[in-house]
Amino acid sequence: MPVKKVSLLKYAACLLCAFVLTVVASVPSRAAQVTKLNQPPLSERWFGIFVDNERVGFYHQKITETADGYRMEGDGSVSLKVMGFSKEASAREIYQVSKMLNLRSFEIEQNINGTFTRLSGKAGGSLLRVRSESNGKSRERMFRFKGEIYPGPALNIYPLMQGVTAGKSYQVLTFDPEEVKVKEVKITVLGEEQTPDGQTGLKLRNDLYPFVSNDIWVDAQGNTILESVRDGLVMTRAEDSRTLGAFVGMLAINRKDLIHDFSLVRAEPPLKNQARLTGLSVEINGWNDSLALLQEGGQVVEKSGEGRIIVRTGSALPVQQQGGAVDSDAIREKYLKPADMIESAAPEMKVQARNLAEGKAGQTEIARALASWTADWLKDSRDDGGSALASMKSRSGNCQTHARLYTALARAAGIPTRFVSGLVSLEGKGFLYHSWAESWLDGRWVSVDPTYNQLPADPTHLKFFEGHTPADMTPLIAIIGRIGIKVLEAKY
């Protein structure tokens, strides 16, 4: 990603280095008309990572001002295969820097091909102290340096803070969290030039990755527009959060590619004896207040302050007040229809639903049979098994696949059902993003989890979104990696 930041782009580049020993020649550029910046761009940015034009990951960056400098945060995930080699990585970084962007302290968590490492460090007095923890072991190291040292997220901004001049080069030191070492990097200002897709920006080049060119375009405020390695084979480009929303949301729900390291939400205090849990009350901080607060399905949600909500489920629900009239006809009209990838009207679906419903007393028992059959029929996997009909034939899929198949069967059986997503707790791990369903039973919405064969679903199911399409998952990007959970009450 831009300027190495989490080193995710470096992971891709290093795989290429073993095979590519060519450096792209410099392209003459016009001098850029950029004034000297007094501060870095105080912004929040999202980036897509591509290898040979195939999306393989994402990166999220946020820069905020502090009393004595700036806080640079970054997190992301990438999974790629290049020339027979594969690499999976996810990371979170927090850097504290001075007003001139030189490093003061950092905290980093990274998972590279299954190895989790936590790094922390402080810089001062020409000395960088680094503590690393991995596999239950810790190590402390000291690096001496002359001058100043800069974190990866500052490298693309540094020339603009100095006052750019086309043709000028800068030698700076940076900390490499993957290799845990201090490196010297040469940054050259090439001048104003268009990106391959026609955007105009200040073009920089650095030698961060051996043997291949690393070209970067930034705008006049210092925001990275595009970073290109080996003439575009590996690219990181700025994207609107809505564009990346569906991609990140689907990865989180599917728990693929180490995205769970980025999206895992730990509860404080951790939940215990989850199998005995009957009700739960939690406060979620870091919430995006523009999102709807979804009720029903065994939960009640209320605002508790700016960026905070309280969710109550199961036996922790408040005493229900008499509600207004329910339009059952509207519910049946909306939630009995077939939909894209939910083929409830298909003959195979109707036959299976009828067979499973035979002999059952009432719709609740029918729904229970459908959920149980779906859990048994589908072999759980991290890959999406596709539509309800396709997964019925393939017999495998992730939580979304289970929810689609159950929803299609329930609708085919005449039970209004909707697809929902949010968080569920896995004991010993924390809360992960998950999809399940809600069925209209006995005049109310009841949560049904056909992945874990639960009706009603256990109290750790916290519903945030409704809908099964990629567009329906897009709002997840507003909270993923940002929220925390405080357990207010766990009832047993």
VENSULUR-V139295 format. One line per field, one symbol per residue. psi: psi as a letter, one per 20 degrees, with the letter a starting at -180 (. if undefined). Layout:
psi: ???
//
This chain:
psi: rpkhejjghhggghhhhhhokqppqqppqqpqnprpqirrpnrpqqpqpqoljppiarqpqppqqahjcqpoqqqaqqpqpoliqqppqqqpqopprahjjqpgrqpppqooliopppqqrqqqkkpopppqppkjqqqpqppqrpcqqqrgiighhghhhinqppiqqpoqqqpohgimrpqpppppohapqqrhjjqprpprprkhpqiqqopppqaiijppgqppplljgpqoqpqqhhgiggggghgghilrkjhhhhipoqqorqqqlhhiphqppqpprjqoiiqqopaakjqppqqjapkpqppprciiqrppqpraqpnhghghghjiqqrpjnmiipghggggggghipiqnrhghghghggggghhgpppriqpjbrggghhhhkqrahggghggggggghhjjopqqprqcqqpopigapqqqqbrpqopkjrppppnigjlporqriioophqpqirhhhigihiiipjhqqppohpoq.
//
